[in-house]
Amino acid sequence: MAGGGHHPFRSDPAVERWSTMHATMYQRFRMTPKATRQVLALGVALPAVLYGLSVYGDDKFEFRARTREDNLSRYSAPSQEKSEE
């Protein structure tokens, strides 16, 4: 068999260093001004914008299918049926 040996691949020191840094990221985290802006932007502003968009577009679309008795226009005028007198 070709290759043989106990180590079938060579480990890259840069990949190993990145893996170690990534695994211990929570130990080195500090709340700097940049991190504070990111937390506020992603944790407060983004949900607020998404909530605002959802409230704005709440009644814009109707996903219920029309039935045979429904008028096809969204806001239809009251029907002008002739009453029998």
C-alpha positions as CSV (number, residue, x, y, z in Angstrom):
1,M,0.0,0.0,0.0
2,A,1.2,3.5,-0.9
3,G,1.7,6.1,1.8
4,G,2.0,3.9,4.9
5,G,3.1,5.3,8.2
6,H,1.3,6.4,11.3
7,H,0.5,10.0,10.1
8,P,-1.4,9.9,6.8
9,F,-1.4,13.7,6.5
10,R,0.8,16.6,7.7
11,S,-0.8,19.0,10.0
12,D,-0.6,22.7,9.1
13,P,0.6,24.8,12.1
14,A,-1.5,27.7,11.0
15,V,-4.7,25.6,11.0
16,E,-3.8,24.2,14.4
17,R,-3.2,27.7,15.8
18,W,-6.5,28.9,14.4
19,S,-8.4,25.9,15.8
20,T,-6.9,26.6,19.2
21,M,-7.7,30.3,19.1
22,H,-11.2,29.6,17.9
23,A,-11.8,27.0,20.7
24,T,-10.7,29.4,23.4
25,M,-12.3,32.6,22.0
26,Y,-14.7,33.1,25.0
27,Q,-11.7,33.3,27.3
28,R,-10.1,36.1,25.4
29,F,-13.2,38.2,24.7
30,R,-13.2,41.8,26.0
31,M,-16.0,44.3,25.7
32,T,-14.3,47.0,23.7
33,P,-16.1,50.0,22.1
34,K,-16.1,48.2,18.7
35,A,-17.6,45.1,20.3
36,T,-20.2,47.2,22.1
37,R,-21.3,48.8,18.8
38,Q,-21.6,45.3,17.2
39,V,-23.6,44.0,20.2
40,L,-26.0,47.0,20.0
41,A,-26.3,46.8,16.3
42,L,-27.0,43.0,16.1
43,G,-28.7,42.6,19.4
44,V,-30.9,45.7,19.6
45,A,-31.1,47.6,16.3
46,L,-31.6,44.6,14.0
47,P,-34.5,43.1,16.0
48,A,-36.1,46.6,16.3
49,V,-35.8,47.1,12.5
50,L,-37.2,43.6,11.8
51,Y,-40.1,44.3,14.3
52,G,-40.8,47.6,12.6
53,L,-40.9,46.0,9.2
54,S,-43.2,43.3,10.4
55,V,-45.6,45.8,11.9
56,Y,-45.5,47.9,8.8
57,G,-46.3,45.0,6.5
58,D,-48.7,43.2,8.8
59,D,-51.9,43.8,6.9
60,K,-50.4,44.3,3.4
61,F,-50.9,40.7,2.2
62,E,-53.7,38.2,2.6
63,F,-52.6,34.7,2.3
64,R,-56.1,33.1,2.7
65,A,-57.4,31.6,-0.5
66,R,-60.5,33.1,-2.0
67,T,-63.7,31.1,-2.0
68,R,-66.4,31.1,-4.5
69,E,-68.4,33.7,-2.5
70,D,-65.5,36.1,-2.1
71,N,-64.9,39.1,-4.3
72,L,-61.6,39.1,-6.0
73,S,-60.7,42.7,-5.1
74,R,-59.2,43.2,-1.6
75,Y,-61.3,46.1,-0.5
76,S,-64.5,45.7,-2.4
77,A,-67.4,48.2,-2.3
78,P,-70.5,47.0,-0.6
79,S,-72.6,45.0,-3.0
80,Q,-75.4,46.9,-4.7
81,E,-77.9,44.0,-4.9
82,K,-81.4,45.0,-5.9
83,S,-83.8,44.5,-3.2
84,E,-87.2,43.2,-4.1
85,E,-89.9,45.5,-2.9
